[in-house]
């Protein structure tokens, strides 16, 4: 494989993987909470009032382990495992593995089906394969993606993703349901051996972005256009909440122009210690510099968005 092909494929994959991975994880919960959340019995409130308690309890937790699976038509199937903290901006590490679809094939050609994504407050770093490092990375294994650079690359959707990443907490799905006002209690269920209450609702994606982002009017109009072109209109969200008012599981489903989008995320071990530091500078290439050299096709970010 030519080095330019490896570079373009792996750069696109890194964008999709890291952004999809964290977006999938940035929305629900687990089974260990802080003192303020502990000791509460089953929720006997209206769905909206109950979810406000869930939102508060999860915000008070500092970190959690996450496991998620995501699929998008025949483009990709992937899993993400790791831990994230959100006490002072999003930080953490995820191991992202492609298990099917076109991107799994690209990853095989690029030397591996897994990559490490490391998230810091102003950027994330993708650890690529030895094949990538030798053929396209000048011997360097890490790519640095500044959120500012991604915002420029993706236009309105990039700006929205930057906003979501820098303000991410693990209960975004709760906030989405609260912002939509469309939520109902489904019933009591056992998930991962934990007694939970199941809630469900449907979200208008464009309207939600308008309510929850810091985008200007022009950026918002452009984002709505991009969402329309991508065939994304509504998203169905289900969440399962334990007796400490913390999320144990969430699912998100939507139809897109590229096929059905499905995500399931399970959280555990609230309060787990999480550390994330920038990789060694000598083993890191900057995404913006690679863009200047013509090494990246821009399609990856559009898929992630």
C-alpha positions as CSV (number, residue, x, y, z in Angstrom):
1,X,0.0,0.0,0.0
2,X,1.3,3.4,-0.9
3,X,2.1,5.7,2.0
4,X,-0.4,8.3,0.9
5,X,-3.1,5.7,0.9
6,X,-2.2,4.6,4.4
7,X,-2.0,8.2,5.6
8,X,-5.4,9.2,4.2
9,X,-7.1,6.0,5.4
10,X,-5.7,6.1,8.9
11,X,-6.3,9.8,9.4
12,X,-9.9,9.4,8.3
13,X,-10.3,6.4,10.6
14,X,-8.7,8.2,13.5
15,X,-11.2,11.1,13.2
16,X,-14.2,8.8,12.9
17,X,-13.1,6.5,15.7
18,X,-12.1,9.0,18.3
19,X,-15.1,11.3,17.8
20,X,-17.6,8.5,17.5
21,X,-16.1,6.7,20.4
22,X,-16.4,9.6,22.8
23,X,-19.7,10.8,21.5
24,X,-21.1,7.3,22.2
25,X,-19.6,7.3,25.7
26,X,-20.6,10.8,26.6
27,X,-24.1,10.0,27.8
28,X,-24.8,7.8,30.6
29,X,-23.9,6.1,33.8
30,X,-22.9,3.3,36.3
31,X,-23.3,1.8,39.7
32,X,-21.2,3.7,42.1
33,X,-22.0,7.3,43.1
34,X,-20.9,9.9,45.5
35,X,-22.3,10.4,49.0
36,X,-24.9,12.8,47.8
37,X,-26.3,10.2,45.5
38,X,-26.1,7.2,47.7
39,X,-28.8,5.8,49.9
40,X,-31.7,7.0,47.7
41,X,-34.5,4.5,47.1
42,X,-36.3,3.8,43.8
43,X,-37.5,7.0,42.0
44,X,-41.2,7.7,42.5
45,X,-41.3,11.0,40.6
46,X,-42.5,12.2,37.2
47,X,-40.1,11.2,34.4
48,X,-38.8,14.8,34.0
49,X,-38.3,15.3,37.8
50,X,-36.6,11.9,38.1
51,X,-34.2,12.7,35.3
52,X,-33.3,16.0,36.8
53,X,-32.2,14.0,39.9
54,X,-30.2,11.7,37.6
55,X,-28.6,14.6,35.9
56,X,-27.5,16.2,39.2
57,X,-26.2,12.9,40.7
58,X,-24.1,12.0,37.6
59,X,-22.7,15.5,37.3
60,X,-21.4,15.1,40.9
61,X,-19.5,12.0,40.0
62,X,-16.0,12.6,38.6
63,X,-15.2,9.6,36.4
64,X,-16.4,6.2,35.2
65,X,-15.3,3.1,33.2
66,X,-17.1,2.8,29.9
67,X,-17.9,0.1,27.4
68,X,-19.8,0.9,24.2
69,X,-20.6,-0.7,20.9
70,X,-21.6,1.4,17.8
71,X,-22.6,0.5,14.3
72,X,-23.5,2.6,11.2
73,X,-24.9,0.7,8.2
74,X,-22.2,-1.2,6.4
75,X,-19.7,1.5,7.0
76,X,-18.6,0.4,10.5
77,X,-19.1,-1.6,13.6
78,X,-16.9,-0.7,16.6
79,X,-16.4,-1.1,20.3
80,X,-14.8,1.3,22.8
81,X,-13.4,0.5,26.2
82,X,-11.7,2.6,28.8
83,X,-12.3,5.3,31.4
84,X,-13.1,9.0,31.3
85,X,-13.2,11.8,33.8
86,X,-15.2,15.0,33.4
87,X,-14.4,17.0,36.5
88,X,-12.4,19.6,34.7
89,X,-13.1,19.1,31.0
90,X,-13.1,15.7,29.3
91,X,-10.0,13.6,29.9
92,X,-9.3,9.9,29.6
93,X,-8.4,6.9,27.4
94,X,-10.4,4.6,25.2
95,X,-9.3,1.6,23.2
96,X,-11.3,1.6,20.0
97,X,-11.6,-1.6,17.9
98,X,-13.3,-1.9,14.5
99,X,-15.2,-5.2,14.3
100,X,-16.9,-4.9,11.0
101,X,-17.8,-2.8,8.0
102,X,-15.7,-0.9,5.5
103,X,-13.6,0.8,8.1
104,X,-12.6,-2.5,9.6
105,X,-11.2,-3.5,6.2
106,X,-9.3,-0.2,6.0
107,X,-7.9,-0.7,9.4
108,X,-6.7,-4.2,8.4
109,X,-4.9,-2.6,5.5
110,X,-3.4,0.0,7.7
111,X,-1.9,-2.6,10.0
112,X,-4.4,-3.0,13.0
113,X,-8.0,-3.0,13.8
114,X,-7.6,-1.2,17.2
115,X,-6.3,2.2,18.2
116,X,-5.9,4.1,21.4
117,X,-7.7,7.5,21.7
118,X,-6.4,9.8,24.4
119,X,-8.6,12.8,25.3
120,X,-7.3,16.0,26.8
121,X,-9.1,19.4,27.3
122,X,-8.0,21.0,24.0
123,X,-7.2,18.0,21.8
124,X,-7.2,14.2,21.4
125,X,-4.5,11.9,20.3
126,X,-4.8,8.8,18.2
127,X,-2.1,6.0,18.4
128,X,-1.8,4.4,15.0
129,X,-0.2,1.2,13.9
130,X,3.4,0.4,13.2
131,X,2.5,0.2,9.5
132,X,1.2,3.7,9.7
133,X,4.3,5.0,11.6
134,X,6.7,3.5,9.1
135,X,4.9,4.2,5.9
136,X,3.2,7.5,6.5
137,X,4.1,8.9,9.9
138,X,7.8,9.4,9.5
139,X,8.3,6.9,12.3
140,X,5.8,8.6,14.7
141,X,2.9,6.7,16.1
142,X,0.6,9.4,17.5
143,X,-1.5,12.0,15.7
144,X,-2.6,15.1,17.6
145,X,-6.1,16.5,16.7
146,X,-6.6,19.9,18.1
147,X,-10.4,20.6,18.6
148,X,-9.9,24.0,17.0
149,X,-8.5,22.3,13.9
150,X,-11.3,19.8,13.7
151,X,-13.8,22.6,14.0
152,X,-12.3,24.3,11.0
153,X,-12.2,21.0,9.1
154,X,-15.8,20.1,9.8
155,X,-17.4,23.5,9.4
156,X,-20.6,23.8,11.5
157,X,-20.6,20.2,12.4
158,X,-17.0,20.4,13.5
159,X,-17.8,23.4,15.6
160,X,-20.7,21.6,17.2
161,X,-18.5,18.5,17.9
162,X,-15.8,20.7,19.5
163,X,-18.5,22.3,21.7
164,X,-19.8,18.9,22.7
165,X,-16.4,17.4,23.4
166,X,-15.1,20.2,25.5
167,X,-18.3,20.2,27.6
168,X,-18.9,16.5,27.7
169,X,-20.2,14.7,30.8
170,X,-21.3,11.1,31.0
171,X,-25.0,12.0,31.2
172,X,-25.5,13.8,27.9
173,X,-28.4,11.4,27.0
174,X,-30.2,12.5,30.2
175,X,-29.7,16.1,29.2
176,X,-30.9,15.3,25.7
177,X,-34.2,13.8,27.0
178,X,-34.7,16.7,29.4
179,X,-34.2,19.3,26.6
180,X,-36.6,17.4,24.3
181,X,-39.3,17.1,27.0
182,X,-40.3,13.8,25.4
183,X,-39.6,11.1,28.0
184,X,-41.7,8.3,29.5
185,X,-41.1,5.7,32.2
186,X,-41.1,2.2,30.6
187,X,-40.8,0.1,33.7
188,X,-38.5,-1.7,36.2
189,X,-35.8,-4.0,34.7
190,X,-32.6,-5.8,35.7
191,X,-29.4,-4.7,33.8
192,X,-26.0,-6.1,34.4
193,X,-27.5,-7.6,37.6
194,X,-28.6,-4.2,38.9
195,X,-32.2,-3.2,39.5
196,X,-33.0,-0.2,37.2
197,X,-35.8,2.0,36.0
198,X,-36.1,2.3,32.2
199,X,-36.9,5.6,30.5
200,X,-37.3,6.3,26.8
201,X,-37.8,9.3,24.6
202,X,-37.4,10.7,21.1
203,X,-35.2,13.7,20.3
204,X,-35.3,16.1,17.3
205,X,-31.5,16.3,16.7
206,X,-31.5,19.7,15.0
207,X,-33.7,21.3,17.6
208,X,-31.7,19.8,20.4
209,X,-28.4,21.2,18.9
210,X,-30.1,24.6,18.8
211,X,-31.0,24.4,22.5
212,X,-27.8,22.9,23.9
213,X,-24.9,24.3,21.8
214,X,-23.1,27.6,21.8
215,X,-23.2,28.0,18.0
216,X,-24.1,31.3,16.4
217,X,-27.1,31.6,14.1
218,X,-25.1,31.1,10.9
219,X,-23.3,28.1,12.3
220,X,-26.6,26.6,13.5
221,X,-28.2,27.1,10.1
222,X,-25.2,25.4,8.5
223,X,-25.4,22.5,11.0
224,X,-29.1,21.9,10.3
225,X,-28.3,21.8,6.6
226,X,-25.5,19.2,7.2
227,X,-27.8,17.1,9.4
228,X,-30.5,17.2,6.7
229,X,-28.0,16.1,4.0
230,X,-26.9,13.3,6.3
231,X,-30.5,12.2,6.7
232,X,-30.5,12.6,10.5
233,X,-33.7,14.0,11.9
234,X,-34.7,12.2,15.1
235,X,-33.0,9.9,17.6
236,X,-34.6,7.4,20.0
237,X,-32.9,7.3,23.4
238,X,-33.4,4.7,26.1
239,X,-31.7,4.9,29.5
240,X,-31.6,2.6,32.6
241,X,-31.1,4.3,36.0
242,X,-30.2,2.6,39.3
243,X,-31.4,3.3,42.8
244,X,-28.6,5.9,43.3
245,X,-30.0,8.0,40.5
246,X,-27.1,7.0,38.2
247,X,-27.3,5.6,34.7
248,X,-26.3,2.0,34.2
249,X,-27.0,1.8,30.5
250,X,-28.1,3.8,27.5
251,X,-29.0,3.1,23.9
252,X,-29.3,5.5,21.0
253,X,-30.9,4.7,17.6
254,X,-31.3,6.8,14.5
255,X,-31.7,6.5,10.7
256,X,-29.2,8.2,8.5
257,X,-28.4,8.5,4.8
258,X,-25.6,5.9,5.5
259,X,-27.9,3.4,7.2
260,X,-29.1,2.7,10.7
261,X,-27.0,4.1,13.6
262,X,-27.1,2.1,16.8
263,X,-25.1,2.7,20.0
264,X,-25.2,0.9,23.4
265,X,-23.1,2.2,26.3
266,X,-22.7,0.7,29.8
267,X,-20.9,2.5,32.6
268,X,-19.3,1.1,35.8
269,X,-17.0,2.0,38.7
270,X,-17.8,5.7,39.2
271,X,-14.9,7.4,40.9
272,X,-12.2,5.3,39.2
273,X,-8.9,7.0,39.0
274,X,-8.2,8.4,35.5
275,X,-5.0,9.9,34.2
276,X,-4.3,11.1,30.7
277,X,-1.2,13.0,29.5
278,X,-0.1,14.1,26.1
279,X,2.1,11.5,24.3
280,X,5.8,12.2,23.9
281,X,6.3,15.1,21.4
282,X,9.0,13.2,19.6
283,X,6.5,10.4,18.7
284,X,3.6,12.8,17.7
285,X,2.6,14.4,14.4
286,X,0.2,17.3,14.3
287,X,-2.9,16.9,12.3
288,X,-2.8,20.4,11.0
289,X,0.7,19.9,9.6
290,X,-0.4,16.7,7.9
291,X,-3.4,18.6,6.4
292,X,-1.0,21.2,4.9
293,X,0.9,18.4,3.2
294,X,-2.3,17.1,1.6
295,X,-2.4,13.9,3.5
296,X,-6.1,13.8,4.6
297,X,-9.4,13.4,2.9
298,X,-12.1,15.3,4.7
299,X,-14.8,12.7,4.5
300,X,-14.0,11.2,7.9
301,X,-15.3,14.0,10.0
302,X,-18.5,14.2,8.1
303,X,-19.2,10.5,8.9
304,X,-18.5,11.1,12.6
305,X,-20.8,14.0,12.7
